[in-house]
Amino acid sequence: MRTPYRESEDALRVMVKPRAIPFREWLSYEFTRRLPDEATLEFQWEELAVPVQLQATGKSEEAFRIFRMNCKRFGEVWPTHIGMMGAESGAGNYPAALEHARKALAQAPDPMNRKNLESAVALLEAGKPVK
């Protein structure tokens, strides 16, 4: 027996504007826009992309604590370095952000991530924040 849907039990509800894309066999999601205080997370599947806007809530110290905890838990892997790169860049600590960007670049699994991280390294070397 199927349980009836109850809107009152939703944990999260967001309004989105889907857009058409070329066919994708597998569900994928990626951050298509990343800034220190906002990001766009986009889900893509079959012929539809669904972007979701995320906004920071002013809890940067808590976020930093979580990124550090993530690094301790998962170690020297590229996603943890990307998180720390963003946190350090957002805090204005570009030398530390650059260190994490270089570590992530050395471990990047594919050309798209390498290209994004090469751009991040160039920005940080110029003393600019990662966007």
N, C-alpha and C positions, 0 to 999 in steps of 0.2 A: 504494500500500500504506500502510495506517495504522500509525503507530508506537504500540506498546503504552504505556499509561499506567504510569508508575513513580512511586509515592508518594515514593521516596527522592530524586527529582529536584525535588520541590516547593520553591519559593523561600519560600513562606509558606503556612501553613495556620492558619485561625482557626475557632473554634466560634461559631456565630451562632444566634439565635432569630428566624427570619423571621416576619413578620406580614402579614395580609391588608390590602390597601388598595384604594381605587377604581381602576379600570383606568387605566393610563398608556400611551399609545402609544409613547413614546420612553424609552429608558433615561436615567435622570437620577441624579445623585448630589449630595448637599449635606451640609454640616455642620449637623446638627440641634441639636447642643449644643456650645458652645465655652467652655472655661474655660482659664485660663493653663497648666494642667498636664495637661489631658485634653480629649478631644473625642469626639463620636460622628459617624462618617461613615455616611450611609445611602444605599444603592443602591435605586432604585425602578424597577420595570419590570413592565408588564402589571398583575397583581393581587397583587404581592408587594413588600414592603419588607424589606431586609436591613441591619440596623444593625451597625456594626463599632465597637467601643470602642477608642480610641487613647489611650495613656498616655505622658506625657513620660518621658524617660530621664535627666534631670538634665544634659543637654547644652545648657543655655540659651545659653551663649556661642557654641557652634557654630551653633545655630539662628539666633541674632541675626546672625551672619556671613552665613548663607545668605539671610536676609531682606534684608540690605543689598545683597548681591550681586544678588539678584533685582530690587531697585529700580534699581540701576545698569544692569542688562541690559535691563529692560523699560520703564524710565522712569516717567513720570507717568501711570500707569493705575490704576484703582480697585483691582484685586486686590492690587497691590503695596502700596498704602496700607493695605489691610485687614491684610495680614501684618505690616507695621510697627506698625500700631495695636496689634495683639495683643502683639507683642514688647515694645513700649515700656510698655504697660499692665502686662504681666507683670513687668517690671523695676521697676515703681513710678514710672515717668516719665510721669505723667499729662498734663503740658502737651504733650510731644512726641506722645503717643498721640492727644490731642485734635486736634492739627494734622493728623495723618494721617487721623483719622476725618472731619474736615471736608472734606479733599481727596477722600476716597473718596465721601462723601455727594454732593458736587457732580457726580461722574461716575457715580453708581449707575445701572445700566441698566434697573431695573424697580421697581415699587412695593414688592415684598417686601424687596429689598435696601435701598431708601431707608428703609423703616420700621425695619429692623434697625439701620441706621447712625444714624438719628435717636435711637434708644434708646441707642446707644453714646455719641453726643455728649452726651446728657443726663447719663449716668452720669459721664463724664469731666469735664464742667463742674461736677458736684457733688463732684469729687475722689474718685470711686469707681472701682474697676477694672472693665474690660469683662469681662463673663461670657459 
